[in-house]
Amino acid sequence: MNEISQARIIQQATEFVRSELENESSGHDWYHIYRVTQSAKTIAIEEGADLFVCELAALLHDIADAKLNISEEVGLARVNAWLEQHEVPTKASHHVMQIISTMSYKGGGKPPMATLEGMVVQDADRLDAIGAMGIARVFAFSGAKGRKFHDPSQQPRNGMSEEEYRNGDDTAINHFYEKLLKLKDLMNTNYGRTLALDRHQFMLDYLDRFYAEWDGTK
């Protein structure tokens, strides 16, 4: 596939995903996709990964998300149908599907990504869950789900199953401990880890300030 054909598919994917997700309000909107795609492109170049596969998988990854579909299977079928309809070459299509079907956090219990491109896209998605963007998104998601942003009597959960992670009762602040602060050590690529370090520290600084203001000491 030549560069012109790849660019056409990327443009079509961009238009499709934007139309699907631009009004989504739980933190998985079009701009989340935009940021993940930009980060994936940056990491792919640094790590020498296939840029087309990384960009296409990053664009389409949340179309299959179980939070936005009746089930993950339904979401994956939608992505696969789109790839077939737009005549994405079989090798690239299978690679994109493999990435999207295995990259979700789901409590952190999944095996490592099988390819460099998968590692790149997963790192890019995880980067958007930490740092300043991660803080904004966790409060947006908690608000969308009607969850408290903090309750000192409610402790973070450990050793959760996927179902408990998806459906359990938590707070925005507890989600830092249940997921966000764990992501730095789960990054796959060298460049992804470098980017994660600064974002991780930003969250720690934010939590220090949050507790100080909660207790009225600042």
C-alpha positions as CSV (number, residue, x, y, z in Angstrom):
1,M,0.0,0.0,0.0
2,N,1.5,3.4,-1.0
3,E,1.6,6.5,1.1
4,I,-1.3,8.1,-0.7
5,S,-3.6,5.2,0.0
6,Q,-2.5,5.1,3.7
7,A,-3.2,8.8,4.0
8,R,-6.6,8.4,2.5
9,I,-7.5,5.6,5.0
10,I,-6.2,7.7,7.9
11,Q,-8.3,10.6,6.8
12,Q,-11.4,8.4,6.5
13,A,-10.8,6.9,9.9
14,T,-10.3,10.4,11.4
15,E,-13.7,11.6,10.0
16,F,-15.4,8.4,11.1
17,V,-14.2,8.5,14.7
18,R,-14.8,12.2,15.1
19,S,-18.4,11.8,14.0
20,E,-18.9,8.9,16.4
21,L,-17.2,10.3,19.5
22,E,-17.3,14.1,19.3
23,N,-20.3,14.3,21.6
24,E,-19.2,11.7,24.1
25,S,-18.8,13.2,27.6
26,S,-17.1,10.6,29.8
27,G,-13.5,11.3,28.8
28,H,-13.5,9.0,25.8
29,D,-14.4,11.7,23.3
30,W,-12.8,12.7,20.0
31,Y,-10.1,14.8,21.7
32,H,-9.0,11.8,23.7
33,I,-8.6,10.0,20.4
34,Y,-6.7,13.0,18.9
35,R,-4.3,13.1,21.9
36,V,-3.7,9.4,21.9
37,T,-3.0,9.4,18.1
38,Q,-0.6,12.3,18.4
39,S,1.3,10.5,21.2
40,A,1.3,7.3,19.3
41,K,2.8,9.0,16.3
42,T,5.5,10.6,18.5
43,I,6.4,7.3,20.2
44,A,6.3,5.3,16.9
45,I,8.8,7.6,15.3
46,E,11.1,7.4,18.4
47,E,10.8,3.6,18.6
48,G,10.9,2.8,14.9
49,A,7.4,1.3,14.8
50,D,5.0,1.0,11.8
51,L,3.5,4.5,11.7
52,F,0.4,3.6,9.7
53,V,-0.6,0.7,11.9
54,C,0.0,2.7,15.1
55,E,-2.0,5.7,13.8
56,L,-4.9,3.7,12.5
57,A,-5.1,1.6,15.7
58,A,-4.9,4.7,17.9
59,L,-7.7,6.3,15.9
60,L,-10.0,3.3,16.1
61,H,-9.3,1.9,19.5
62,D,-12.2,3.4,21.5
63,I,-14.8,2.5,18.8
64,A,-14.5,-1.0,20.3
65,D,-14.5,0.0,23.9
66,A,-17.0,-2.0,26.1
67,K,-17.9,1.2,27.8
68,L,-19.3,2.6,24.6
69,N,-20.9,-0.5,23.2
70,I,-23.3,-3.2,24.3
71,S,-20.3,-5.5,24.6
72,E,-16.6,-5.5,23.6
73,E,-17.4,-8.1,20.9
74,V,-20.0,-5.8,19.3
75,G,-17.4,-3.0,19.3
76,L,-14.7,-5.2,17.8
77,A,-17.1,-6.3,15.1
78,R,-17.8,-2.6,14.2
79,V,-14.1,-1.9,13.9
80,N,-13.5,-5.0,11.8
81,A,-16.4,-4.1,9.5
82,W,-15.0,-0.6,9.0
83,L,-11.6,-2.0,8.1
84,E,-13.1,-4.3,5.5
85,Q,-15.3,-1.6,4.1
86,H,-12.4,0.7,3.6
87,E,-10.2,-2.1,2.1
88,V,-7.4,-1.9,4.6
89,P,-4.9,-4.6,3.6
90,T,-5.3,-7.9,5.4
91,K,-2.0,-7.8,7.2
92,A,-2.5,-4.3,8.6
93,S,-6.1,-5.0,9.4
94,H,-5.3,-8.1,11.4
95,H,-2.6,-6.2,13.2
96,V,-4.9,-3.3,14.1
97,M,-7.5,-5.7,15.4
98,Q,-5.0,-7.6,17.5
99,I,-3.8,-4.3,19.1
100,I,-7.3,-3.0,19.8
101,S,-8.6,-6.3,21.2
102,T,-5.7,-6.6,23.7
103,M,-4.7,-3.1,24.8
104,S,-7.4,-2.2,27.3
105,Y,-6.3,-1.9,31.0
106,K,-9.2,-3.9,32.6
107,G,-7.7,-3.9,36.0
108,G,-4.2,-4.5,34.7
109,G,-4.5,-8.2,34.4
110,K,-3.8,-8.7,30.7
111,P,-0.5,-10.1,29.2
112,P,2.0,-7.8,27.5
113,M,1.3,-6.6,24.0
114,A,2.6,-8.9,21.4
115,T,4.1,-6.3,18.9
116,L,6.0,-3.1,19.1
117,E,3.1,-1.3,17.5
118,G,0.8,-2.6,20.2
119,M,3.2,-1.4,22.8
120,V,3.3,2.0,21.2
121,V,-0.5,2.5,21.1
122,Q,-1.0,1.1,24.6
123,D,1.6,3.5,25.9
124,A,-0.1,6.4,24.1
125,D,-3.5,5.5,25.6
126,R,-2.0,5.1,29.0
127,L,-0.2,8.5,28.8
128,D,-3.6,10.2,28.3
129,A,-4.8,8.6,31.6
130,I,-2.1,10.3,33.6
131,G,-0.7,13.7,34.2
132,A,-2.9,16.8,33.7
133,M,-5.1,15.1,31.2
134,G,-5.5,12.1,33.4
135,I,-6.6,14.2,36.3
136,A,-9.2,16.1,34.1
137,R,-10.5,12.8,32.6
138,V,-10.9,10.9,35.9
139,F,-13.1,13.7,37.3
140,A,-15.1,13.9,34.0
141,F,-15.7,10.2,34.0
142,S,-16.6,10.1,37.7
143,G,-19.1,12.9,37.1
144,A,-20.6,11.2,34.1
145,K,-21.1,8.0,36.2
146,G,-22.5,9.9,39.3
147,R,-19.6,8.9,41.5
148,K,-18.2,11.0,44.3
149,F,-14.9,12.7,43.7
150,H,-13.7,11.8,47.3
151,D,-14.8,10.0,50.4
152,P,-12.2,9.6,53.1
153,S,-14.0,6.6,54.6
154,Q,-13.8,4.7,51.3
155,Q,-10.5,3.0,50.8
156,P,-9.0,2.1,47.4
157,R,-9.6,-1.5,46.2
158,N,-6.9,-4.0,45.5
159,G,-6.8,-7.3,43.7
160,M,-9.9,-6.6,41.6
161,S,-11.4,-8.8,38.9
162,E,-12.2,-7.2,35.6
163,E,-15.9,-7.1,36.6
164,E,-15.1,-5.5,39.9
165,Y,-12.8,-3.0,38.2
166,R,-15.5,-2.0,35.7
167,N,-18.6,-2.0,37.9
168,G,-17.4,-1.5,41.5
169,D,-18.1,1.5,43.6
170,D,-15.1,3.8,43.7
171,T,-14.3,7.5,43.8
172,A,-12.2,9.8,41.5
173,I,-9.4,10.0,44.1
174,N,-9.4,6.3,44.7
175,H,-9.0,5.7,41.0
176,F,-5.6,7.3,41.2
177,Y,-4.5,4.5,43.5
178,E,-6.5,1.7,41.7
179,K,-5.1,2.6,38.2
180,L,-3.5,5.9,37.4
181,L,-0.5,5.7,39.7
182,K,0.2,2.2,38.5
183,L,0.6,3.1,34.9
184,K,4.1,4.5,35.1
185,D,5.5,1.1,35.8
186,L,3.4,-0.6,33.1
187,M,4.7,1.4,30.2
188,N,6.2,-0.7,27.4
189,T,8.6,1.5,25.4
190,N,11.6,3.5,26.5
191,Y,10.2,6.7,25.2
192,G,6.8,6.0,26.7
193,R,8.4,5.5,30.1
194,T,10.3,8.8,29.7
195,L,7.1,10.7,29.0
196,A,5.2,8.9,31.8
197,L,7.7,9.9,34.5
198,D,6.9,13.6,34.4
199,R,3.2,13.0,34.2
200,H,3.3,10.7,37.2
201,Q,5.1,13.3,39.3
202,F,2.5,15.9,38.3
203,M,-0.2,13.6,39.7
204,L,1.7,13.1,43.0
205,D,2.0,16.8,43.4
206,Y,-1.7,17.3,42.7
207,L,-2.7,14.7,45.3
208,D,-0.5,16.4,47.9
209,R,-2.2,19.7,47.2
210,F,-5.7,18.1,47.1
211,Y,-5.3,16.6,50.6
212,A,-3.9,19.8,51.9
213,E,-6.8,21.8,50.7
214,W,-9.3,19.0,51.8
215,D,-7.9,19.3,55.3
216,G,-7.8,23.2,55.2
217,T,-4.1,23.5,55.7
218,K,-3.5,25.4,52.4
